[in-house]
């Protein structure tokens, strides 16, 4: 495909987007427009490099990339696993490191050990389902929450939670602990499968530049 086509990035709003822009800047890709915090614009363009950027809610990033509305996306591995979209994961960006864990009060360890039919609250019902049903072969009831998931065991909505643990301080402050670790997480770069074929050279060279930068860091 010709070089005058824009390559579009979907970035997960917040800390991951800032980290991604910092990293892109280190390899000479800047987007001045995006630095204006007062701007209400949704799409930012670097005309010279023929790049477009937009910010979206994390779970929408794989959706934009699967449908080709964005060629490239940057989002946490938690979201990629939960959304399970048809996208290629091409790079571990190394930041946003945390863990997906089963957590709860210490007494819940016994329930896990004996494969009891427990209630599991999570913002990530698909990850929770996959872990308990396919990996542990344990039948559980999954309750979807949208945030402050640690409340689940505290108000006896659930026995345990499946959630992200970064520093562990939210758990600690609420008398909860990690009971089982599901998987490590970090920010990943994903690519639309068609873009991968049509824009192979541009995407490959971008991925290589970032990889080299990360290796040197
Ligand atoms: C996330 C996660 C935990 C917390 C973990 O929540 O769901 O609650 O951070 O971080 P820690 O181990 O460093 O304490 P977030 O702040 O994104 O808000 P949410 O609870 O509304 O999802």
Boltz pocket constraint, residues with backbone or C-beta under 6 A from the ligand:
constraints:
  - pocket:
      binder: B
      contacts: [[A, 123], [A, 146], [A, 147], [A, 148], [A, 149], [A, 150], [A, 163], [A, 164], [A, 165], [A, 166], [A, 167], [A, 168], [A, 169], [A, 170], [A, 171]]
      max_distance: 6.0
